[in-house]
Amino acid sequence: MRMVCARSTNPDLEAVAMELLGAILPILLIQLPFAIMAGALAKRLGGNTFVWAALSIVPVFGWLFQPYVVYRIVTAILDRLDEIRLKTTF
């Protein structure tokens, strides 16, 4: 009677999985600080913290999402400067 093992015994599959992990892990580690910053900024800018962090950590989409974060920061700064200008104008 042959025993069936739950672990894969295919060395090619394990090699591919390790290679994929080795390729994705550094990218995720690079994106992690951006996700933390985006989450903190989302709270201050009125966005959803989890969504901003999750979108920032996804490797390719995070690179496309970062310009949006910069856009939101710049518009928030400009809005606050307009408020200050209106308060100080007679």
N, C-alpha and C positions, 0 to 999 in steps of 0.2 A: 504494500500500500504506500502510495506516494504522499508526502506531506506538502501542503500548499502553504507557502509563506506569504504573509501580507506585504512584506517589503519587496520592492522590485529587485530582481536579480539581473536586469539588463544593464550592463556597464555603459553602454552607449547613452541610454536615457539619463543615467546618473551624471555622466560627463557633460551632457548638454545642459542639464539643470544647474550644475556647478558653474559652467561657463556663463550661463545666463545670469545667475546670481552675482558672479564676479563682474559682469558688465553693468548690471543695474544698481548694485549697492553703492558704488562711488557716486553715481548720479543722484541717487536718493539722499546721500549724505551731503552733497553740495546743495540740494534743494531744501534741506531741512531748515537752515537758518532763515531762508526766504519765507518759508511757510510760517515760522514762528513770528517773524516780523509782520507778515501780512495779516496774521490773526490778531496781533496787537493793534495794528492800524485799523482793521475792520471795526474793532470795538470803538475806537475814537471817531471813525468816519460814519458810523451808523450802519455798517454792513454786518452780515452774518459771519461770526468768527470762524465757525467750523467750515463753512463753505469756502471762505477765502483761504484758509489754511490747506484744505483738501485740494483746491484747485492749484495752489502754489506748489504742492509737493509732487504732483504728477509731472514726470520729467519733461515731456515735450509741451504739454498744455500749460505747464507752469511758466515756461519761457514766453509763451504768448499772453499769459495772464498778467505778467509783471508790468508791461506798459499800461495796462488798465489801472493797476494799483498806483502807478506814478501819476497818471491822469487824474485819478480821484484825489490824490494828495495835493496836486497843483491847484485843482479847482477849489478845494477846501481852503487852501491858503489865500487864494484870490478872493473868495467870498468873505473871509474874515478881514482881509484888508479893506474891502469895500465897506463892511460894517464900521470899521474904525474911521474910515474917511467920512462916512455919513454922520457919525457921531461928533466928529471934530469940525465939520463944516457948519458955518452959521447960516 
